[in-house]
Amino acid sequence: MGMSAPGHGPSEHGEAGLEKGAVDLQRYSHALMGTFGVPMRVLARGEGSYVWDADGNRYLDLLGGIAVNALGHGHPAWVEAIATQAATLSHTSNFFATEPQIALAERLLDLAHAPSGSRVFFANSGTEANEAAIKMARKTGKGTIIALEGSFHGRSTGALALTHKEAYRAPFAPLMGDVVFVPVNDEDALRAAVAEHAADLSAIIVEPIQGEAGVIPLTHAYLALARELTRRHEALLIFDEVQTGVARTGAWFAHQLHGVQPDVMTLAKGLGGGFPVGALVAFGEGPGSMLGKGEHGTTFGGNPLAAAAALATLRVIEDEDLIANVKSVGTHLRERLEAMDGVVEVRGEGLLLGIGLAAPASAEIAQAAVKAGFIVNPPSPDTLRLVPALTLTTAEADTFLTWIEGHLAAHPLTDDGDR
């Protein structure tokens, strides 16, 4: 196919080959809304940690569909599970149960070490799982939800009310009220907000590591305080683990790294390994019974095809010991990156890493990276985010590390932003 390796630029298709991608992007602009801006490339296929564009150029995918492609692209066990289930039973209404749906709920409860009485609700995305969590907060009979500055919980109107970024919120105001935002890891501010709204506090919702804000980890002390305060005031502690869940951080769920169990956990992204599936896990008898018959619903959530994909994803993570791989490759990336000029810190856990730069050059570096054959993401001006497949090898990671080290050496960063 004339495909190029990362760092070798375009393939040998020539102008006729390059025209394919350009034509496809033109078709895209005429047929799809501009909601996501102009796509970087038109991707045609993937295998493992690599993807190829419409012109045959190969890229090391270190974004993984934004933490979605947990097993990379085209993992044989995942493909087989979906194909087998599609040929057996792909969808039923929620008037019926299916064995894959039940098995997936049982597996999630087991992995989460959920106590007796815990229950699972399936949805199609993280946003929808968070909408279910909002309903649970409302079922407490109280109104105020405390969320964090820098938070991202989704773009539907309920989840958007919990999302901090003003640019996302302003076009759709007024949103659901009674949401109070407090600074990340500021224990005094959290105590003060809880004290002010104690009589009406329904929930505190946090991401154990804020991905869209630039990979900002919450401290153990802060999570423990949130747990203490919600128990004291009979409010729910909701952990949005849409990005941090499913082995991404080197544990099945990020809260397990802290030994702090929430009342509600929301999941999606890596759970289906690329197939749309979301879930809410309610811990214990109280939360597990909060959404009664008819109080929430979904047409597609937890259908047998989605459940089969998620079960296959969890099974491969366990069978191939990918949690150990996440830890080892994540440590390797961190150690190499921290030693590079221009990198001031590396935040996050496992294979959810934020490369803190000495200057606000992340967008420029991400553009250079894709031209060189690497897909990374600039979630903030001075941060590059890496959320690759959990199957990423050290050798694959090294190709990126060699490139970015060379790029930073050739384009030095300074604290004042000069290049």
KOLKE-628276 format. One record per residue (C-alpha): residue number from 1; x, z, y. Coordinates in steps of 0.1 Angstrom, whole numbers, plus 5000, padded with zeros to 4 digits. Each point is the difference from the previous one (the first is absolute). Example, Ala and Ser with C-alpha at 12.3 -4.5 7.8 and 13.67 -1.06 7.14 Angstrom:
2
resi / east / up / north
1 / 5123 / 5078 / 4955;
2 / 5014 / 4993 / 5034;
This chain:
419
resi / east / up / north
1 / 5000 / 5000 / 5000;
2 / 5030 / 5002 / 5024;
3 / 4993 / 5037 / 5007;
4 / 5025 / 5018 / 5021;
5 / 5013 / 5035 / 4994;
6 / 4998 / 5027 / 5027;
7 / 5026 / 4995 / 5026;
8 / 5002 / 4962 / 4994;
9 / 4973 / 4988 / 5024;
10 / 4975 / 4972 / 4992;
11 / 4998 / 4981 / 4968;
12 / 5012 / 4964 / 4996;
13 / 4965 / 4986 / 5004;
14 / 5010 / 4985 / 5034;
15 / 4975 / 4991 / 5027;
16 / 4973 / 4989 / 4976;
17 / 5001 / 5033 / 4982;
18 / 5001 / 5021 / 5032;
19 / 4969 / 4980 / 5012;
20 / 4979 / 5015 / 4973;
21 / 5003 / 5035 / 5014;
22 / 4994 / 4988 / 5035;
23 / 4969 / 4980 / 4990;
24 / 4986 / 5030 / 4981;
25 / 5004 / 5023 / 5030;
26 / 4982 / 4975 / 5021;
27 / 4971 / 4999 / 4975;
28 / 5001 / 5038 / 5000;
29 / 4996 / 5001 / 5038;
30 / 4970 / 4977 / 4999;
31 / 4982 / 5018 / 4971;
32 / 5007 / 5037 / 5003;
33 / 4995 / 5024 / 5029;
34 / 5031 / 5011 / 5019;
35 / 4996 / 5036 / 4990;
36 / 5034 / 5003 / 4985;
37 / 5019 / 4977 / 5025;
38 / 5021 / 4971 / 4988;
39 / 5013 / 5006 / 4964;
40 / 5038 / 4999 / 4995;
41 / 4998 / 4977 / 4971;
42 / 4976 / 4985 / 4974;
43 / 5008 / 5016 / 4967;
44 / 4994 / 4981 / 4968;
45 / 5011 / 5022 / 4971;
46 / 5018 / 5032 / 4991;
47 / 5020 / 5014 / 4971;
48 / 5013 / 5035 / 4998;
49 / 5014 / 5010 / 5034;
50 / 5002 / 4964 / 5012;
51 / 4975 / 4976 / 5017;
52 / 5003 / 4963 / 5008;
53 / 4984 / 4983 / 5030;
54 / 4983 / 4966 / 5000;
55 / 5033 / 4983 / 5007;
56 / 5018 / 5016 / 4970;
57 / 5020 / 5026 / 5019;
58 / 5005 / 5033 / 4982;
59 / 4997 / 5034 / 5016;
60 / 5008 / 5035 / 4987;
61 / 4967 / 5018 / 5007;
62 / 5008 / 5034 / 5014;
63 / 4965 / 5005 / 5014;
64 / 4981 / 4996 / 4968;
65 / 4967 / 4990 / 5016;
66 / 5004 / 5032 / 5021;
67 / 5006 / 5023 / 4971;
68 / 4974 / 4982 / 4978;
69 / 5020 / 4981 / 4974;
70 / 5012 / 5030 / 4981;
71 / 5012 / 4980 / 4970;
72 / 5012 / 4971 / 5020;
73 / 4985 / 4965 / 4995;
74 / 4986 / 4988 / 4966;
75 / 5010 / 5029 / 4978;
76 / 4990 / 4988 / 4965;
77 / 4982 / 5032 / 4990;
78 / 4980 / 5000 / 5032;
79 / 4991 / 4963 / 4996;
80 / 4990 / 5005 / 4964;
81 / 4978 / 5030 / 5008;
82 / 4981 / 4981 / 5027;
83 / 4996 / 4968 / 4979;
84 / 4988 / 5020 / 4970;
85 / 4975 / 5020 / 5020;
86 / 4988 / 4969 / 5019;
87 / 4992 / 4983 / 4967;
88 / 4982 / 5031 / 4988;
89 / 4980 / 5015 / 5029;
90 / 5009 / 4995 / 5037;
91 / 4972 / 5017 / 5019;
92 / 4968 / 5021 / 4996;
93 / 4978 / 5017 / 5025;
94 / 5004 / 5037 / 5005;
95 / 4969 / 5005 / 4979;
96 / 5024 / 4998 / 4971;
97 / 5033 / 5016 / 4991;
98 / 5030 / 4983 / 4982;
99 / 5028 / 5014 / 4979;
100 / 5028 / 4988 / 5024;
101 / 4983 / 5018 / 5029;
102 / 4997 / 5032 / 4981;
103 / 5035 / 4998 / 4986;
104 / 5015 / 4994 / 5035;
105 / 4981 / 5030 / 5015;
106 / 5013 / 5022 / 4972;
107 / 5035 / 4987 / 5004;
108 / 5001 / 5007 / 5038;
109 / 4986 / 5035 / 4995;
110 / 5027 / 5007 / 4974;
111 / 5029 / 4986 / 5022;
112 / 4987 / 5020 / 5030;
113 / 4999 / 5032 / 4979;
114 / 4964 / 5004 / 5013;
115 / 4982 / 5032 / 4990;
116 / 4967 / 5002 / 4982;
117 / 4971 / 4985 / 5018;
118 / 5021 / 4974 / 5018;
119 / 4985 / 4965 / 5003;
120 / 5009 / 4965 / 5010;
121 / 4982 / 4974 / 5022;
122 / 5012 / 4964 / 4998;
123 / 5000 / 4975 / 5029;
124 / 5018 / 4968 / 5009;
125 / 5025 / 5010 / 5026;
126 / 5016 / 5030 / 5017;
127 / 4977 / 4996 / 5030;
128 / 4969 / 5003 / 4977;
129 / 5015 / 5030 / 4983;
130 / 5005 / 5016 / 5034;
131 / 4964 / 4993 / 5009;
132 / 4989 / 5019 / 4970;
133 / 5023 / 5029 / 5011;
134 / 4983 / 5000 / 5034;
135 / 4966 / 5003 / 4984;
136 / 5013 / 5030 / 4980;
137 / 5012 / 5016 / 5032;
138 / 4966 / 4994 / 5015;
139 / 4984 / 5016 / 4969;
140 / 5016 / 5034 / 5010;
141 / 4974 / 5002 / 5027;
142 / 5028 / 5001 / 5027;
143 / 5011 / 4972 / 5022;
144 / 5036 / 5002 / 5013;
145 / 5028 / 4982 / 4981;
146 / 5036 / 5006 / 5010;
147 / 5023 / 4970 / 4996;
148 / 5035 / 4993 / 5011;
149 / 5016 / 4980 / 5027;
150 / 5015 / 4968 / 4985;
151 / 4975 / 5001 / 4972;
152 / 4986 / 4969 / 4983;
153 / 4970 / 5004 / 4977;
154 / 4983 / 4966 / 5002;
155 / 4981 / 4976 / 5023;
156 / 4964 / 5005 / 4990;
157 / 4982 / 5019 / 5028;
158 / 5001 / 5033 / 4982;
159 / 5036 / 4998 / 4989;
160 / 5009 / 4985 / 5033;
161 / 4988 / 5032 / 5017;
162 / 5027 / 5018 / 4981;
163 / 5027 / 4974 / 5009;
164 / 5020 / 5010 / 5030;
165 / 5013 / 4967 / 5015;
166 / 4980 / 4993 / 5031;
167 / 5004 / 4962 / 4997;
168 / 4981 / 5001 / 4968;
169 / 4973 / 5023 / 5013;
170 / 4993 / 4988 / 5036;
171 / 4981 / 4967 / 4992;
172 / 4975 / 5019 / 4979;
173 / 4993 / 5031 / 5020;
174 / 4981 / 5022 / 4999;
175 / 5010 / 5010 / 4965;
176 / 4988 / 5030 / 4979;
177 / 5005 / 5031 / 5021;
178 / 5014 / 5034 / 4991;
179 / 5034 / 4988 / 4990;
180 / 5030 / 5020 / 5015;
181 / 5035 / 4986 / 4999;
182 / 5030 / 5023 / 4998;
183 / 5038 / 4993 / 5000;
184 / 5018 / 4995 / 4967;
185 / 5018 / 5030 / 4986;
186 / 4991 / 5022 / 5031;
187 / 4988 / 5032 / 4982;
188 / 4990 / 5017 / 5033;
189 / 4979 / 4970 / 5010;
190 / 4983 / 5000 / 4967;
191 / 4992 / 5037 / 5001;
192 / 4987 / 4997 / 5035;
193 / 4977 / 4971 / 4991;
194 / 4986 / 5018 / 4970;
195 / 4994 / 5031 / 5021;
196 / 4982 / 4980 / 5026;
197 / 4977 / 4983 / 4975;
198 / 4999 / 5027 / 4973;
199 / 4962 / 5003 / 5000;
200 / 4995 / 4962 / 4996;
201 / 5031 / 4990 / 4980;
202 / 4990 / 4978 / 4971;
203 / 5034 / 4985 / 4990;
204 / 5037 / 4994 / 5007;
205 / 5011 / 4965 / 4989;
206 / 5037 / 4991 / 4997;
207 / 5023 / 4975 / 4984;
208 / 5029 / 5018 / 4983;
209 / 5022 / 4972 / 5014;
210 / 4987 / 4979 / 5029;
211 / 5007 / 4965 / 4990;
212 / 4986 / 4979 / 5029;
213 / 5015 / 5024 / 5026;
214 / 5035 / 4992 / 4988;
215 / 5004 / 5020 / 4968;
216 / 4996 / 5035 / 5014;
217 / 5001 / 5028 / 4973;
218 / 4980 / 5031 / 5005;
219 / 5019 / 5032 / 4994;
220 / 4993 / 5023 / 4971;
221 / 4993 / 5028 / 5025;
222 / 4974 / 4978 / 5018;
223 / 4982 / 4990 / 4969;
224 / 5000 / 5036 / 4987;
225 / 4986 / 5012 / 5034;
226 / 4972 / 4973 / 4998;
227 / 4991 / 5013 / 4965;
228 / 5000 / 5036 / 5012;
229 / 4978 / 4993 / 5031;
230 / 4975 / 4979 / 4982;
231 / 4995 / 5026 / 4973;
232 / 4996 / 5027 / 5026;
233 / 4974 / 4981 / 5019;
234 / 4982 / 4985 / 4970;
235 / 5009 / 4964 / 5010;
236 / 5012 / 4971 / 4978;
237 / 5037 / 4990 / 4999;
238 / 5001 / 4963 / 4995;
239 / 5032 / 4982 / 4991;
240 / 5000 / 4963 / 5006;
241 / 5024 / 4988 / 4973;
242 / 4990 / 4963 / 5003;
243 / 5036 / 4991 / 5006;
244 / 5019 / 5030 / 4986;
245 / 4981 / 5002 / 4967;
246 / 5006 / 4985 / 4965;
247 / 5037 / 5008 / 4996;
248 / 5011 / 4986 / 5033;
249 / 5019 / 5031 / 5011;
250 / 5015 / 5010 / 4967;
251 / 4970 / 5020 / 4989;
252 / 4966 / 4988 / 4989;
253 / 4987 / 5013 / 5033;
254 / 5019 / 5011 / 5030;
255 / 4983 / 5033 / 5003;
256 / 5015 / 5010 / 4967;
257 / 5034 / 4999 / 5016;
258 / 4988 / 5029 / 5021;
259 / 4979 / 5019 / 4975;
260 / 4971 / 4999 / 5025;
261 / 4967 / 4988 / 4984;
262 / 4973 / 4986 / 5022;
263 / 4962 / 5002 / 4996;
264 / 4998 / 4962 / 5003;
265 / 5025 / 4972 / 4994;
266 / 4995 / 4964 / 5008;
267 / 5018 / 4972 / 4982;
268 / 5003 / 4962 / 5000;
269 / 5028 / 4975 / 5006;
270 / 5024 / 5005 / 4970;
271 / 4972 / 5013 / 4977;
272 / 4989 / 4965 / 4990;
273 / 5035 / 4985 / 5000;
274 / 4986 / 4971 / 5022;
275 / 4963 / 5001 / 4989;
276 / 4977 / 5016 / 5026;
277 / 4990 / 5035 / 4989;
278 / 4997 / 5033 / 5019;
279 / 4992 / 5035 / 4989;
280 / 4991 / 5034 / 5013;
281 / 5009 / 5030 / 4979;
282 / 4981 / 5032 / 5008;
283 / 5018 / 5031 / 4987;
284 / 4978 / 5028 / 4985;
285 / 4964 / 5008 / 4996;
286 / 4991 / 5002 / 5037;
287 / 5014 / 4967 / 5012;
288 / 4993 / 4983 / 4966;
289 / 4962 / 5005 / 5006;
290 / 4998 / 4992 / 5037;
291 / 4988 / 4964 / 4998;
292 / 4967 / 5000 / 4981;
293 / 4978 / 4973 / 4986;
294 / 4994 / 4973 / 5026;
295 / 5022 / 5015 / 5026;
296 / 5027 / 4974 / 4997;
297 / 5005 / 4968 / 4981;
298 / 5019 / 4967 / 4995;
299 / 4993 / 4967 / 4983;
300 / 5034 / 4992 / 4986;
301 / 5018 / 5034 / 5000;
302 / 5014 / 5010 / 4966;
303 / 4988 / 4968 / 4982;
304 / 5016 / 4995 / 4966;
305 / 5024 / 4973 / 5013;
306 / 5013 / 5022 / 5028;
307 / 5002 / 5029 / 4976;
308 / 5019 / 4980 / 4974;
309 / 5025 / 4989 / 5027;
310 / 5005 / 5036 / 5011;
311 / 5004 / 5014 / 4965;
312 / 5026 / 4973 / 4992;
313 / 5019 / 5009 / 5032;
314 / 5000 / 5037 / 4992;
315 / 5010 / 4993 / 4964;
316 / 5030 / 4978 / 5010;
317 / 5012 / 5026 / 5025;
318 / 5000 / 5026 / 4972;
319 / 5013 / 4977 / 4972;
320 / 5029 / 4986 / 5020;
321 / 5008 / 5034 / 5017;
322 / 4996 / 4984 / 5034;
323 / 4999 / 5034 / 5017;
324 / 5037 / 5005 / 4990;
325 / 5007 / 4965 / 5013;
326 / 4983 / 5008 / 5033;
327 / 5022 / 5031 / 5004;
328 / 5033 / 4983 / 4991;
329 / 4995 / 4967 / 5019;
330 / 4985 / 5019 / 5030;
331 / 5031 / 5023 / 5000;
332 / 5023 / 4970 / 4998;
333 / 4983 / 4983 / 5029;
334 / 5000 / 5032 / 5021;
335 / 5037 / 5007 / 4994;
336 / 5012 / 4965 / 5008;
337 / 4977 / 4997 / 5031;
338 / 5010 / 5033 / 5015;
339 / 5036 / 4990 / 4999;
340 / 4994 / 4968 / 5021;
341 / 5008 / 4997 / 5037;
342 / 4967 / 4996 / 5019;
343 / 4980 / 5021 / 4976;
344 / 4993 / 5035 / 5015;
345 / 4979 / 5013 / 4971;
346 / 4980 / 4991 / 4969;
347 / 4967 / 5017 / 4997;
348 / 4975 / 5002 / 4971;
349 / 5002 / 5006 / 4962;
350 / 5006 / 4978 / 4970;
351 / 4992 / 4964 / 5008;
352 / 4981 / 5007 / 5032;
353 / 5028 / 4999 / 5025;
354 / 5003 / 4996 / 5037;
355 / 5033 / 4988 / 5014;
356 / 5004 / 5016 / 5034;
357 / 5020 / 4977 / 5023;
358 / 5023 / 5009 / 5029;
359 / 4980 / 4976 / 5022;
360 / 4964 / 4984 / 5001;
361 / 5011 / 4969 / 4981;
362 / 4978 / 5002 / 4969;
363 / 4979 / 4969 / 5007;
364 / 5031 / 4980 / 5007;
365 / 5017 / 5012 / 4968;
366 / 4969 / 4994 / 4979;
367 / 4999 / 4964 / 5013;
368 / 5036 / 4995 / 4991;
369 / 4994 / 5015 / 4966;
370 / 4973 / 4976 / 4990;
371 / 5021 / 4970 / 5011;
372 / 5028 / 5014 / 4977;
373 / 4975 / 5005 / 4971;
374 / 4989 / 5036 / 5003;
375 / 4965 / 5013 / 5009;
376 / 5000 / 5033 / 5019;
377 / 4976 / 5015 / 5025;
378 / 5005 / 5014 / 5035;
379 / 4972 / 5027 / 5004;
380 / 5015 / 5013 / 5032;
381 / 5025 / 4986 / 5025;
382 / 5029 / 5020 / 4986;
383 / 4991 / 5001 / 4963;
384 / 5001 / 4977 / 4970;
385 / 4978 / 5009 / 4971;
386 / 5008 / 4994 / 4963;
387 / 4972 / 5003 / 4974;
388 / 5012 / 4977 / 4972;
389 / 4988 / 4998 / 4964;
390 / 5007 / 5031 / 4980;
391 / 5019 / 4977 / 4976;
392 / 5026 / 4991 / 5027;
393 / 5035 / 5001 / 4985;
394 / 5031 / 5013 / 5016;
395 / 5015 / 4965 / 4997;
396 / 4971 / 4985 / 5019;
397 / 5002 / 5028 / 5026;
398 / 5037 / 4993 / 5005;
399 / 4993 / 4964 / 5011;
400 / 4980 / 5013 / 5029;
401 / 5024 / 5029 / 5007;
402 / 5029 / 4975 / 5002;
403 / 4980 / 4977 / 5023;
404 / 4988 / 5027 / 5024;
405 / 5035 / 5016 / 5002;
406 / 5014 / 4967 / 5010;
407 / 4972 / 4993 / 5024;
408 / 5005 / 5034 / 5018;
409 / 5037 / 4994 / 5001;
410 / 4996 / 4966 / 5016;
411 / 4972 / 5013 / 5024;
412 / 5010 / 5035 / 5009;
413 / 4972 / 5024 / 5012;
414 / 5005 / 5024 / 5029;
415 / 4979 / 5029 / 5011;
416 / 4990 / 4982 / 5032;
417 / 4987 / 4970 / 4981;
418 / 5029 / 4977 / 5009;
419 / 5011 / 4976 / 4973;
